[in-house]
Amino acid sequence: MNIQSTFNCLCTFVTYFCALMKKIQLQHPIFHKVQQAAENLQLESFVVGGFVRDQLLGRESKDIDFVCVGSGIDLAHEVARLISPKLKVNFFKTYGTAQFVWDGWELEFVGARKESYQEHSRNPIVENGSLTDDQNRRDFTINALAAAVNKGNFGQIIDPFQGLKDLDNGVIRTPLDPDITFSDDPLRMLRAIRFATQLNFHIEEKTLQAIQRNAKRIEIISQERITTELNKIILAASPSIGFKLLDETGLLAYIFPEMTALKGVEYVNKQGHKDNFYHTLQVLDNLAANTDNLWLRWAAILHDIGKPKSKRFEENNGWTFHGHEVIGERMAKQIFKKLKLPLNQELKYVQKLVRMHLRPIPIARDEISDSAIRRLLFDAGDDIDDLMLLCEADITSKNEAKVKRILQNFRIVRIKLKEIEEKDRIRNFEPPISGELIMETFQLNPCREVGMIKNQIKDAILDGEIANNFEEAKALMLKLGIEMGMKTK
């Protein structure tokens, strides 16, 4: 065992031992600054929530929440003063919170509080409270853990809901009655699923059933907050965990009904098609193993979204989904708009991949021609590598020999793509002959014939009939113009 491995094992042992002793290691200088500030102001102060959880799980975190019994804004200003008089603190008197960034750490300070909710709002009525009140309002037991930062009990864990036990057992559970927790703030239902997905934990049965009972309450949550949680699920190592839980609890039907429409298998004459919901989840997981690109993962989610609308049964061909990629491209815009996802380059990128996700398949099946490769490169441009990743992830057959054969074909396509790109410089190319040169050469105004000549030059290059250079393109331009009865000046 090398020195680094020995050190890592020692750190893990220290963390585990401290957890058993209900203490946590708070080694960063910020904790000693907070300790000094708390002493100066005579405030009981604690680090709470996600940082404590992640420290005990050995996960990296640079986002720390501090709670004090008193003014969180005063504590933040005192900590900032001890660090540097020039450090700016952002604070919000209405909510009693303050925050600043130091040394790459995002720090938030708040006074301990208790909350009550009204039925049709997720905005709580907030009152000053004790640490116990503050822990009672937390969403899950693993997020209700607190550790003292005062001198007398520095690092001491306060765990009123057996959060340490739930961390050890991999359980997501609410501290109080889950029906009240989720009815008060329905966003917590999505957070339960997000944490279960990110941490690979399971949701305790009583808590899971409460999500099912309260699923409709998600309708009072703003779309932006819902989408933020959805994107975090999508960015997890195995996003399918989250989507299966969203479906099981009924939340998916409220927040993303187009995806629930993919579910199920229909039979005609004993012929069925695959369940496109579970296929999509497998594609998403396959892709997640190779990229953390959120928008490429969205392309995986939407690549077959048009299948329910295009599904037909034909006597000679069985189940078909003709044109689902075109329908899916249109649906992507509607879905992005509804979910308040970006409607600019990210949307165009996803639409492009959805539209093109079938293109490499026939190329991989047949003998690969240079012309087909050139056209694929031209149409995909800089997104060709992402398109190939998506297509490879789309191979989900249970026939291992078939999967192996198709992936091998895709590897050949990748090699050909590289060769053609190096030889012909097709990716994002513009034909060497411009419309302006065509008009000048043949003394033309803008007209249909100019576009025809330009397109024929482009096709000739893509088909390998001429090289991608000015000389050969100009020679073809003159030949085409003469054939059309044009005269050069």
N, C-alpha and C positions, 0 to 999 in steps of 0.2 A: 504494500500500500504506500503511495507517495505522500509527500508532506501535505499537499493540497487536500487529498482525500481524507487524511487523518484529521486535518483542521475542520473539514466539512462535517465529519462524523462527530467531532467534539462539539461543534456548534449545535448540531441536531440534538445531542445528548443534553447539553446545557438548556436548550429551549424546552425539551421534554421534561427535564427535572424541575425547571422553574414552574412549568404548568402544573406539575404534581404538587409543588409547594405553593401553588396559587400566586406565583410571581412571574413577571415578565421582564426580559432584558430591555431596558430603555437606554441605549448607549449613545445615541446621537446627541451632539451638544444642545440641540433645541430643547430637549427635555430638561436639561439643567437650567437653561434660560427661563423656561416656564416655571420650574421649581422656585427659582430666585424671585421671579415676578410675583408668584402666588404668595411667597413669604412676605414680600414688601407690602402687598395689598391685604394680607391676612385672609386669603381666599382658599377654601378647599377646592382643589383642582384635579382633574382626571383626564386621561386620554381614553377615548371611547370608540366603540364600533369597529369599522372595517380594518383600521390599522392593527388593533389588538388581535382581531381574528386572523389577519394575514400573517402577522408575526408568529403566531402559534402554529400556523399551517406551513410556515417556511416560504411564504409567497412575498415577492418584492412589492413594496408599497411606498409611495412618496406623498401620500395624501393623508393628513393627520387631522382629526377632529378633537378639540379640547372642550371640556365642559367644566364650568366652575359654579359653585353655589354663590351667586352674586352676579356682577356685571362682566359678561364675556368681552364687551367692547373695551372696558377698562383694562382687563387682563391682556388683550391683544396689544393695546398701546404701550403697556408697560414692558411686555416682551420685546416689542419692536424697539423701544428706547434702549433696552439693555444690549440689543444687537447693534443698532446704529441709529443715531438721531435722525438720519436722512431717510430711513426706511418708511415707505408710505403704507398706511393701513387703510383698507377699504372697509367701511362699516355701514350698517343699515339699522338705524335706531328703531324703526318700526318692528323689526324682527329680533333685535337685540343680538345681532351677529356681526362678526368682523373677520376679515381674512387678509392674508398677504402671502407672498411667495418669498422664500429665502433659501438660497443655496440649492435651488431645484426642488424644494419641498413646498407643497401647497398646504398651508396651515389655516384652519378655521377655528374660531373661538365663539362660544355661545354660553349664556347663562343657563343653568339647569331649569327645566320648565316642565309643566304638565299641559296636556292638550285635551280639548273636547271638540267634537265635530257635529255639524248639522247634516241632515240626511242628503241634501242635494248639492253638497259642496265638499271638495277635498281640502279646502283651506281651513285649518283648525283655529279655534279660539285658544289663545296662548296665555298662560299665567306663569309667574315665577314659581319654582318648585325646588324640590330636593333632588339629590342624585337618584334616589329611588323612583321619584316621579319621572325623571328623565329616562331611566332604564325601562320603566313600564310602557313608555310610548314608543319604544323601538320595535322594528318590524319583526325580527327573528331573534331567537335566543343567542345565536352565534354572533349577532350584531349588537347584543345588549351587554356584552362584556365591557368592563371598564378597568383601568389600572390607575392607581393613585400616583401623582407626581410630587406630592408634598414630602418634606424630609422624613417625617416620622414613619411613613409607610410606603416609601418610593417603590414603584413596581408591583405593589400588592394588587392582585386581581379581585375585583368585586363581581361575583357571578351568582345573582339571585335566582336564575332560571335554568341552571344546569347547562349553560352554554358550552362549557368545557366538555361535558359528556357528549353533547350533540356533535361537537367538532370531532371527537374521537370516533363516533359512530357514523359520521357522515349524514347527519339528519338536518333537514330544514323544518323548523317548528316555530310557531308564534309564541311569545311569552305569555300572552293572555288569551282569552277566548278568540279563536281565529275568525269567527263570524263577525265579531265586533271589530277586530283588527282590519279585516278586508272591507267591511262595510264603511268604516270610517275613512279609509284611504285605499280605494280599489287598485291604485298603482302597485300596491304591495303584492298583489297576486302575480303580476308580471315579474316583479323583483324576486319572488319565491322561485319562479321557473328559471329566471336568469341565473340566480345563484346555484340552483340545482344543476344547471347546464355547465356553468363555468367551473364549479368545484367537483362535478360528478358526484353530487350528494343525492339522496332521495328525499322526497317530501313526505313527512309523516302523514299517515292515513287521515287522521282527523283534520289536519290542515289542508290536505288535498281535497277532501270532501267539501270543506268550507269554500274553497275556490270554485268548485263546481256549482255550489248553491248561489254564490255571489257573482258569477261571471258577468251577468248583465250589467252590474254596477260599473263595469269598465267604461261604459258609454259616457259617464260624467267626466272622464279624464281627457285632458287635451291631447290632440293627435301628436303634437311634438313630443310629449312625455312618453306616449306609447311607442312611438317610432324609435326614440332613444333606447328604450329597453329592448325592442325588437332587434335593433342593430347590434347590441351587445350580445344577444343570443346568437345571432348570425356569425359573429366574430369568435365564438367559442371554438375550442378544439374539435368538438363533436356537436355541431348545431342541431343535428337530428333529435338529440335528447330533448331540447327545448321545444321543438315543433311537435313532437309526439305528446309532450305534456300540455302544450297549448291546445292541441286537438282533444286530448282526453278530458280536459277540464271544461271544454266548451268555449274557451276564450278565442280560439282561432276563428270561429264562425263570426265573432263580433269584429275582430280587428283585421282579418284578412280572409274574407269569404271566398275569394277567387282561388285560394289554395285548398280550401276544404272541398271545392268543386272537383278537384283532381282525384278525390278518394273514390274507391270502389271499383269493382270489376263487373262488367255486363256480359252476358252470354246470349248468343244467338246460334241456333243449330249446334249447340255444344262447343262453340268457339268463343273463347274469351280473350280479353286483352289484359296487359299487365296493369297493376294498380299504379297509376301515375303519381299519386301522392308519395308512396313509399319509394318509388323509383327516383323521384325528385330529391328526396331526403338522402338517398344513397349517393346520388350525383354530388349533392352539396357536401357530404362528408368526405367523399373521394377528393373533391377539389380543396376542401379545407386542409387536407393533409399536405398540400403542396403550395398553398398561397394564403396570405392573410389580407389579400386585396378585397375590401368590403364589396366593391361594385362588381368584381368578377364573381363573388359569391351570390350577389343579387342576380346576376345573369344565370347562374345555375338554378336558382329558385324559379326564375321566370321562363327558362328555356322551353318548357312544355306547357306553359300556362294557357296556351291557346287550344290545347287538345280537347277539352270538353266541348268547345264550340265547333270544332271541326270533325268530331267523331262521326263516322258513318260505317254501316255494315254493307259490304258489297258481296254478292253471291260468289263471284269468282275470286275475290281477293281477301275476303274476311274483313276484319276491322281496319279501317284506314283513318288517317289524320291529315289528309292533304291540306297544305297551306297553313298548318298550325303555327309555323314560324312567322308567317306574315301577320296572322291574327295576334300572336303573342307580342310582336313588335308594337302593334297598336295598343294592346292592353297595357304594355309596360308604361306608357305615358299616363294612362288613366290611373294606374295603381300608384305611380310615383306622385301624381298630383294629389290623390286622396290621402296618401300617407305623409304628405308634405316632405318628400324627399327632393333632392335638387333636380331642377328641370333644365339644367344646362348641359355641360359636357358629360357629367356622370350618366344622365339619362341617355344621351346619344350613344355613349359607349355601350351601355347595357342593351339598348335597342339593336345596335349593330351586331352584337354577339348573339342575341336571340335570333335575329334574322338569318345569320350566317351559320348557326350551329350544325346544320346538316351538310354544309358544303364540303368539308373534307372527307366525309364518309364514303361517297362513291369513288373519290380519288384513291382512297386507301384500299378499296375493294378491287378495283380494276388495275390493269397495267398503267402505271403512272406516266402521263405524257407531260412534256415540258410546257406545252400550251396550257394545260389545266393548272399546273403549278404557278405559271406566270399570272393567270387570271385570279387565282386565289390570293397571291401576294398583292396584286394590284388592288383588289377589293378590300382586303383585310388591312393593308398598310401596316402601321406600327402595332396594331392589335393582333397580329398573326400568332404570336407566341401565346397570348392569353386565349385566343380561339382554340389553339391546339390543346391547351390544358383543359379547357371546357369539354372538348370532344373526347379526350382520353378519359375524363371523369364520367362521361356519359355512357361508358361501356359497363353495364351492370349485370350482364348475363350470369346465371349460375353455372353455365357451361365453361369451366376453366380453360379448356382447350380453345374454345371460341374466343374468349377474352384474350388469351395469350397471342392468338393469331392476329386479331385485329390490332392489338397494341404494337405488335411487331411491324404491321403494315404502317401504322402511324409513325413509328420510328423511321421507316424508310421515307415517308412523306417529309418528315423534319429534315432529313439529310438532303433530299432534293430541294427543299425550300432554301436551305443554306447555299447549295451549289448554284441554283438559279439566281439568287439574290447577288451573290458574289460576281457572277458572270454578266448578268443583264441589268442590274441595278433597277429592279422593277418596283420595289417597295416605295409607295407614294410618288411614283414617277409622273412627270408631266410630259406629254408628247413633245419632241424637239421642235415641232412646227407649230407656231401659234396661229390663231385665227387672223391676227393682224397681218402676218406675213403672207398668208394665203390671199387675203383681199388686196394687198399691195402688189403681189406677183401677177394676179389676174385682173387687176383693176375692177374690183367688185365692191359693192356696198354690202353690209351685213345681210346674209340670205341663207336659205336652207342648204345650198350647195357648199358653203364654207364649212358648216357643221358636218356634212357628209364626208368631205375630204379629211377633215381632222379626225373623225371617228374611224375611218378606214385606215388611216396611218396608225392610230392607236391599236386597232385590232391586228394589223399586220405585225406590229412589234410584239404584242402579247402572244400571237400564234407562232412567232419565231420565223416569220417570212422575211423580215428585215431586222437588222441589228438596231439597238436602241441608241442611234447616233444621228447627228444632224444631216450628214451627207446622204445616207441611204433614205432618210425620211424625206429630204428635199427632192431626191430623184423620184420617189414614189408620188410626191405631191404634183410634180410636173406631169408625170405620166397620167395620173387621175384627171388632172385639169384638162389635158389634151383630149382624153377619152370623152369628157363631158362637153367638148366643143369650145373650150375657153382659149383665149389668147393671152400670152404673156405680154407685159408692156415692153 
